[in-house]
Amino acid sequence: MGTKAIDPQSVRNVTIIGDPAGATQVVHRLRRCFGDTENTVHWSTDGVEHTIRVAALSSDARIADLERCIRVADGVIVVVNAAAHSTPRLETMLRVADDHQVARLCLVNGLDQPAADFDRCVRTVADTRGAAPLVLQVPAGTGTEFDGAIELVSPAALAAVGIPGEPAGRWCRALVEALTEPDPAELGSLTLRDLHNRIRRRTRNGDIVPILCVAPLASDDIAPLLDAVVRYLPSPLDVCQPEHALDY
């Protein structure tokens, strides 16, 4: 039997780091949805099938091992616990990724816990030198009222930018300002694909860190995460490591 050729540009090699419990939860959700296939997911986004290979670090990994894994990764998913007040290990990971110019996106979990603070998670990323946080999803409530995430990169959300009292309004305004600088008036001429491309380019350049929310425990909806991995994190060729692309 012949083997199917894989376009290296359709490959995403990602390493999950950050909050140990949250990282484990994400891996378990992937396995529940796709089965244990050596942590390889085949996912179609925007009509194109991609191969996503996922590696997760052990919760007791030493800082030296952590740094090595981040340094050689094509892209990382940083899981942030919204209920954690002290995050020195997380800050170390973000700085290592920044030092080695590794593209990353943050995934906020623990939003259903009483002490959850989404804004604090965003500030943690903002206070780490390098890339600025770019919120792409905001929680619909926190603690016992957490009921999923609100997508900001959508026609409905972007149309509500100027509506007073709109819950996600300030985050939408920040998103628009970041993606249309220096001329926010051009938003009306941009398609969703244009916005995705701008986010991808700035993520790859290390200018921004996209931020998403983990779905509620009752839901196994990981489509937004997989779409974000495909749309925003680099392929092996993008990071000039073609030898990784051939390792399948």
N, C-alpha and C positions, 0 to 999 in steps of 0.2 A: 504494500500500500504506500502511496505517495504521502508526503507531508505537505500541509497547507502553508504557503508562504505568508509571512506576517510583515506588514509594513512597519518598519521601526518607528515611524511617526505616530502609529496608533498604539504604541506601548507606553504604559505608565508604571514605573517602578517606584513604589511609595513605602516609606517606613513610618509606622505609627509610634509616636513617643508621647511623653507627658504623663498625665494622671494614670497610674497603673490600673485601677479599677475601671476607669473610663475606656482605656485602650483595649482592655480585655473584653469589655462590653461590645465595643465596635467590631472586634474580630468575631465574637460569637454571633452577632447579628449577620455578618457576612456569611458565616457558615450555615446559619439557619436558612438564609435566603437562597444560597447557591450550592450548599453542600461543601464538604471538606475536600476541595480539589487542589490541595497543596497551596492554598491561599491565592489561587488565581481566579479572577473574575472576568468574564466576557460580558461587556456592557456596551449597548448602543446609545449614543448621544448624538443628537442632530443628524440622525440617519447614517452614522458611521459607526461600525463596530470597533471597539477597543479592547485591548488586553491589559487588565490591571493586575499587577503582581504586588501583593501586600506582605510586608514583613513587620512583625511587632517585637519590640525589645522586651526582655524579661523585666519584671517589676523590680528585681534586685540587682539590675545591671550596674556595674561600677561606672563612675563618671568617665574614666578613661575609655571603657568599652562604648559608652554612650557617645562620646565625642567621635570615636572612629566610625561608628555606624552612621552618624549624622553626616560626617564628612564625605563618605562615599555614596550617600543616597542621592538619587536624582531629585526627589522631592519628599517632604515630610508632612504628615498630618499630626499636629500638636493638639492633644486632648487636654482641655483645661477644665478643672473642676470649679464650677461656679460657687460652691459652698466652702471652698478652701480659702482661709485667710492668709496663710503663709505659703509662699510658692517659690522658695529659693532654687529648688531643683528645676522647676519649670523655667525660671528666668535664665538659669545656666544653659538649658537646652536652646532657648531662643537666641542667646548670645552666640553659642557655638554655630548654630545654623546661619546666623548673620555673618560671623567671621569667615565662614567657608562659602558664603554666597549660595546657600541651598534654598531653593524656593520652598515656601511652606504655606499651609493654610491651617487655621485654628478651628477646632471643633469644641464647642462649649457643652459640657454635660453637667449633670447634677442640678439642672434647673428646677426639678421637682422637689428639691430639698428646702426646708424652711429658711436656711441661711443663704440661699442662692442670691447672688448679686451679679447680674450680667454686666453692668457698667464697670464693676471692679475688674472683671476679666479683660475688658477692652483697655482699661487703664494699664493693666499689667503689660500688655503687648505694647502700648504706646510708650511706657516708661523704659522699655528695653531699646537700647540704641539701634538705629538702622531702620527697618521697614515700619511703616505706619499701618495701624489696623484699618481695614476697610470692611465695615459690617454689611454682609449680604443677606443675613437673616436676623430677625429679632424675636425673642420669645413672646408668645401670646400669654402673658401672665407668668408668675414664678411661684415656687412653693406648691401648695396644694391646688393653686389656680393655673398651674402650667398646663397649657392645652395645645402645644405644638408651636411651630415657627411661622412667622410672617415673611414671605419672600419679598425682598426689596427690588431685585432686578426683574421687575415685571411691569407691564403696561399699567396695571391698576395701581400699584404702589407708587410708581413714578408720577402718575397723574395726580396723586394726592399730596405732592410736595408742598404746595402752597395752601392747603386746607387747614385753617386754624383748628387746633384740638385733635388733629389726626394723630393716633398713638405712635405710629412709626415715622411721623413727619420729620423729626430732627435727624433721624438716621438717614432718611431718604435725601434730605438736603445735603448732609455730609457726603453721601455717595455721589450725588450729582456734581457737587463742587469738586470732588476729587477726580472724577472722570471727564469733566468738561472744562477744567481749568485751561486757559484763562477766560473762556467765553461760555458761561452756563447757558446762554441763549441758544447754543447749537444743539441742546438736548432734543428738541423737536425734530431735528433732521437725522438723528441716529437711530438705527435699528437695534434690536436686542443683540443681534450678532456683533454689531459694532461695539456695543458695551462689553460683551463677553471678550472680544478681542483686546480691548483696552485693559480689562482686568488681567487677562492672561499675560500681556506684554509687561505690565507693571509688576506682576507677581514674579515673573521670570527674571526681571531686572533687579529684584530685591527692594523695590520701592514700597510695596504694600504687602500686607498679610490679610487675605480674605478670611472673614470670620463667619462661621455657620453654627447652628444649634443642633444638638442631638435630639432626635424625635423622642416623644414620651415612651416610657417603658412598655406601654400597652401596644405600641406601634412598632412594626419592623420596617418602616419606610426609610430606606437608605438611598433612595434614588437621588435626592438633592446632593448628598455627599459624593456619590459616584459621578454625577454630572459635573460637579465642581472639580473633582480630580481630573477628569478628562479635559474640561474646558480651560483650566487655569494652571495646572502643574505641567512641567515640561516632559517631553519625551526624552529618551536617552540621547538622541541626536542633538536636541536643543542644548544639552549640557556638555556637548563635545566628548561623550563617552560612548562611541559607537560599539565598542566591544561588549557593553552591557546589552545592547539591543539584539545582539546575535546570540545571546545566551538563553535560548528557549528550546 
